[in-house]
Amino acid sequence: MQKPVKRIGEILVAKGFINEAQLASGLLEQKINNVFLGEILIKRGWLTERRLQEALSEQFGIPLVNIKDQRVDLELARTFASSLVVDQKCFPLSKGDNSITIAIVNPLNAQAMSEAEEAARPLEVNFVLVPEEDFQELLKKYRMQISQNILKMLKKDKQ
């Protein structure tokens, strides 16, 4: 992950997603409550999650993708700890010869990204950014597949 060059607030203003007054107000609340600026702006209705994701994508140089348009290897996710997938929100999407693509929701979660890189070794990890809503949809499919596999195993045991 590359180091951010611009602050998120500067990017949001430059893109016209928020104005200077909204940024100043959000930054003030951030100092008081120690909450991510993006969360504050979304909570106040000044910013959509999609626009925040666009700005984070630019800030961190991580592509923003629409996973609804991509083939996702749900079996691949089963090779990773469920805590990484569910709790840390790092979902392996596809695997190549030397690399793996992992979807994340929050590029500020350095611990989750580090754990994903560790779990993927020796493969090179390519992170992509996805909106929370899309990630939750992916998790539903993942949980459904796990449930189906458990049911199959239980039926086998009965036979």
C-alpha positions as CSV (number, residue, x, y, z in Angstrom):
1,M,0.0,0.0,0.0
2,Q,1.4,3.4,-0.9
3,K,1.6,6.2,1.6
4,P,-1.2,8.8,1.1
5,V,0.0,12.0,-0.5
6,K,-3.2,14.1,0.0
7,R,-5.4,14.1,3.0
8,I,-8.9,12.6,2.6
9,G,-10.6,16.0,3.3
10,E,-8.5,17.7,0.6
11,I,-9.5,15.0,-1.9
12,L,-13.2,15.3,-1.0
13,V,-13.2,19.1,-1.4
14,A,-11.2,18.9,-4.7
15,K,-13.7,16.4,-6.1
16,G,-16.6,18.6,-5.1
17,F,-18.0,15.9,-2.8
18,I,-18.1,18.3,0.2
19,N,-17.4,22.0,0.7
20,E,-14.8,23.7,2.9
21,A,-17.4,24.5,5.7
22,Q,-18.4,20.8,5.9
23,L,-14.8,19.7,6.0
24,A,-14.0,22.2,8.8
25,S,-17.1,21.1,10.8
26,G,-16.2,17.4,10.3
27,L,-12.6,17.9,11.3
28,L,-13.7,19.7,14.5
29,E,-16.0,16.8,15.4
30,Q,-13.2,14.4,14.6
31,K,-10.9,16.1,17.1
32,I,-13.6,15.9,19.8
33,N,-14.9,12.3,19.2
34,N,-11.8,10.6,17.6
35,V,-13.9,9.1,14.8
36,F,-12.9,8.8,11.1
37,L,-13.7,11.9,9.1
38,G,-15.5,9.9,6.4
39,E,-17.8,8.3,9.0
40,I,-18.7,11.7,10.4
41,L,-19.5,13.2,6.9
42,I,-21.6,10.2,6.0
43,K,-23.5,10.3,9.3
44,R,-24.3,13.9,8.7
45,G,-25.6,13.2,5.2
46,W,-23.0,15.3,3.5
47,L,-21.2,12.3,1.8
48,T,-22.2,8.9,0.4
49,E,-20.2,5.8,1.1
50,R,-19.6,5.4,-2.6
51,R,-18.0,8.9,-2.9
52,L,-15.9,8.2,0.2
53,Q,-14.7,5.0,-1.4
54,E,-13.8,6.9,-4.6
55,A,-11.7,9.3,-2.5
56,L,-10.0,6.6,-0.5
57,S,-9.2,4.8,-3.7
58,E,-7.5,7.9,-5.0
59,Q,-5.8,8.6,-1.7
60,F,-4.3,5.1,-1.3
61,G,-3.9,4.1,-4.9
62,I,-6.1,1.0,-4.4
63,P,-8.6,0.3,-7.3
64,L,-12.3,0.6,-6.5
65,V,-14.1,-2.3,-8.0
66,N,-17.6,-3.5,-8.6
67,I,-17.5,-7.1,-7.4
68,K,-21.0,-7.6,-8.7
69,D,-19.4,-7.7,-12.2
70,Q,-16.6,-10.1,-11.2
71,R,-16.4,-13.8,-10.9
72,V,-15.6,-14.6,-7.2
73,D,-14.0,-17.9,-6.1
74,L,-15.9,-18.6,-2.9
75,E,-13.9,-21.7,-2.3
76,L,-10.8,-19.6,-2.2
77,A,-12.2,-17.7,0.8
78,R,-12.5,-21.0,2.7
79,T,-8.7,-21.3,2.6
80,F,-8.4,-18.2,4.9
81,A,-9.4,-17.9,8.5
82,S,-13.0,-16.9,8.9
83,S,-12.0,-14.2,11.3
84,L,-10.0,-12.6,8.5
85,V,-12.9,-12.8,6.1
86,V,-15.7,-11.9,8.4
87,D,-14.2,-9.7,11.2
88,Q,-11.4,-8.0,9.4
89,K,-13.3,-7.7,6.1
90,C,-10.6,-9.1,3.8
91,F,-12.2,-11.3,1.2
92,P,-10.0,-13.2,-1.3
93,L,-11.6,-12.8,-4.7
94,S,-9.3,-14.6,-7.1
95,K,-5.9,-16.3,-7.3
96,G,-3.3,-16.2,-10.1
97,D,0.0,-18.0,-10.4
98,N,1.9,-15.6,-8.2
99,S,-0.7,-13.3,-6.7
100,I,-4.1,-13.1,-5.0
101,T,-6.7,-10.3,-5.2
102,I,-8.3,-9.5,-1.9
103,A,-11.3,-7.1,-1.4
104,I,-11.2,-4.7,1.5
105,V,-13.6,-2.1,2.8
106,N,-11.3,0.1,4.8
107,P,-7.8,0.8,3.6
108,L,-7.0,2.4,6.9
109,N,-7.2,-0.9,8.6
110,A,-3.5,-1.7,8.4
111,Q,-3.8,-4.6,10.8
112,A,-6.3,-6.4,8.6
113,M,-4.2,-5.8,5.5
114,S,-1.1,-7.1,7.2
115,E,-2.9,-10.2,8.4
116,A,-4.2,-10.8,4.8
117,E,-0.7,-10.5,3.4
118,E,0.6,-12.9,6.0
119,A,-2.2,-15.4,5.3
120,A,-1.5,-15.2,1.5
121,R,2.2,-15.8,1.7
122,P,4.1,-16.5,-0.5
123,L,1.7,-14.9,-3.0
124,E,1.8,-11.2,-3.7
125,V,-1.4,-9.5,-2.5
126,N,-3.3,-7.1,-4.7
127,F,-5.9,-5.2,-2.7
128,V,-9.1,-3.8,-4.2
129,L,-11.6,-1.5,-2.5
130,V,-15.2,-2.4,-2.3
131,P,-18.2,-0.6,-0.8
132,E,-19.5,-2.1,2.5
133,E,-22.8,-3.0,1.0
134,D,-21.2,-5.1,-1.7
135,F,-18.9,-6.7,0.9
136,Q,-21.9,-7.7,3.0
137,E,-23.6,-9.2,-0.1
138,L,-20.4,-11.2,-0.7
139,L,-20.4,-12.4,3.0
140,K,-24.0,-13.6,2.6
141,K,-22.9,-15.8,-0.3
142,Y,-19.9,-17.0,1.7
143,R,-22.0,-17.9,4.7
144,M,-24.6,-19.6,2.5
145,Q,-21.9,-21.8,0.9
146,I,-20.5,-22.7,4.3
147,S,-24.0,-23.7,5.5
148,Q,-24.5,-25.8,2.5
149,N,-21.2,-27.6,3.0
150,I,-22.0,-28.3,6.6
151,L,-25.4,-29.7,5.6
152,K,-23.7,-32.0,3.0
153,M,-21.3,-33.2,5.6
154,L,-24.1,-33.9,8.1
155,K,-26.0,-35.9,5.4
156,K,-22.9,-37.9,4.7
157,D,-22.5,-38.8,8.4
158,K,-26.0,-40.1,8.5
159,Q,-25.5,-42.4,5.6
